[in-house]
């Protein structure tokens, strides 16, 4: 069975986009982040909103796809154990070793943490306590910052694996068959309806926190996208339809984003409720149609064995764990130098890329004991030319 190179490539590109997004968070005006540059730009809010409304949902959908492929190679209990190890071991190691530089530099920038990383680390490992507002997550003593994706993904994976007997029952297969028969406008619009419903029911009451507990709106959206990925699977007819719709889904996504952006920019607070509902409906129509466009164009042009893809596929998980710590360390060192609004972000981004590349290639990749701590198999993978290649590896985080 041929490997789904388009899904691999989309995963690599999506996590690469995450690095660029986090770098831009240093500069976007009025958006909170761990550190902020003195060179803030209000216009950055628009491209950031363009990405923000679907980037994490795409990652959860791709991760849901992985369950379909993993299911072919093991029982439920075995998969639960393997995925728990693959997700929770890097989470624990990351929180103890990789993440601490982030609250340290944020605490220094907020003047609520004393200089001295060793002393900070001992206090961090003991759970604080910290002055109020010292860093993001100060009230918990420790923080997982950008690694929040891993516990959320673990919870959804365990729930889905636990529900597999139902999903694989005769009734479950009938429901899945109905989903896989979606075509044309129904495929472009129907999956957006539950997302809009979650917004109306939960968003105002449960703002996204990334803290796992009481984050019900985020769970509803992300778990739904995760389930969509599982249901989507590798059905050839549905993927062919996604590719066929790509020239329609892209302008639809752009149009919906335009409506949403115009609404949140120009409509006054006193606007009738029905009109606000329309703006929010446009947001979730944009979310889904953008993902349909990404999947469709990706399937049409990325489903090929690019030479760079096997290495990049393996590098994704370590780069994900490392990137924000490297980014904030670089920003902390470079921002006080007065490099200006052009050179500063270029050097910070370059330092992040070089730092992640060197740490992955020279430190993590050759080490049998470090590899599992960053989500990799103990030994490097055999080159694909020398073995049979599965449809999609379970290295989707």
Helices and strands as residue ranges (DSSP letters): H 5-24, H 44-52, H 55-71, H 76-93, I 94-98, H 100-109, H 117-125, G 138-140, G 145-147, H 148-167, H 170-180, H 184-198, I 199-203, H 216-232, H 236-244, H 246-266, H 273-301, H 309-334, G 335-337, H 340-358, I 359-364, H 368-371, G 372-374, G 384-386
